Amino acid sequence: MKPRILITKQLDQQVLNYLSSFCDYTVSEKLPREDLIEQIGEYDGLLTTKVKVDDELLVKAHQLKIVSNIAVGYDNYDVQAIKKHRIMATHTPEVLDETVADLVFAIVLASARRISELDEYVKKGEWNKDDEESLFGKDVYGATMGIVGLGRIGQKVARRATLGFGMNVIYHNRTKNKEVEEDLGIRYEELDSLLKQSDFVVLMTPLTKETLHLIGKREFDLMKRDSIFINCARGQVIDQQALIKALKEKQIAGAGLDVFEKEPIDKDNELLKMKNVLTLPHIGSATKKTRLAMQMLAAENIVAGLTGNKPQNLISELKMDF
Ligand code: NAP
């Protein structure tokens, strides 16, 4: 008998065809959590994006061997619970790096030159050349970019910034990366020092217990008054209320956000009323080619786990366990 997997998101037909050679699958989008908990005991694998994989789910997952995320971030995994239940857990690193870095750069440029605000302005029939200064933006070329979280994606952003835009790039991680420093001519800084120097602060860490609200009031207060803050990581890595306050009090000049504390963001959220805030619906990896590559990699990971092989992309916390 083939192993059975539950898929919580509609996948490309190519991916389903591949999966069907190895497993029997059920696609169930928007399955209420209580139904998921009730049904999970029938499955050997779970292929998902946002489902919370925790003890409450895993105690019912009597035959589950592997959970495979179609995303690089895995803050939906309770890693301790996954370890306790000895289940494999994977994600999809690398295949999305360039696509997400493109989006970060689109946000940097659009925020600096107020692209979405001025597009709306022209479409409203306005064209005030007598007061040109009111249309001025901020230079990207030659400015200082501070990247908090210089991992796979952060490095691709740094490459664009240094080679393409002559930017002075500084970064902060828990560990220094000498190789990338030498390769790209970038410099390590402690977080406070990075925030004080940067014209653009780009946040690209995972969401973990340690990074929850990493950037709050104290950190916004350290930033330059003409700086632009960009978050393409996860909404909860920042204190969103502190960001709103920093923007209102003109502690920083603007923000570009692909992610929010709560998604979708509430329609009456103050961020949506601010002209100097660019907002996107969490689309970092959203191109056809990249989303297909992520789905295929997630499918390969789950097949490996269910056919007695070590999946290529076990999350780092489990690398020694299997
Ligand atoms: P990665 O390669 O693991 O890089 C993460 C970086 O963050 C590493 O350099 C890590 O360095 C640093 N970091 C981790 N904890 C930190 C801490 N407490 N303080 C400072 N730095 C810390 O991950 P990635 O593939 O680049 O992806 C990063 C995140 O981007 C994902 O986890 C996901 O949440 C998000 N993402 C969002 C989208 C989107 O659609 N907007 C798309 C893809 C990814 P150290 O370990 O040395 O600290």
Residues whose N, C-alpha, C, O or C-beta is under 5 A from the ligand:
A	BS01	NAP	V72 G73 V100 G149 L150 G151 R152 I153 G154 H172 N173 R174 T175 M204 T205 P206 L207 E210 T211 C232 A233 R234 D258 H282 I283 G284 S285
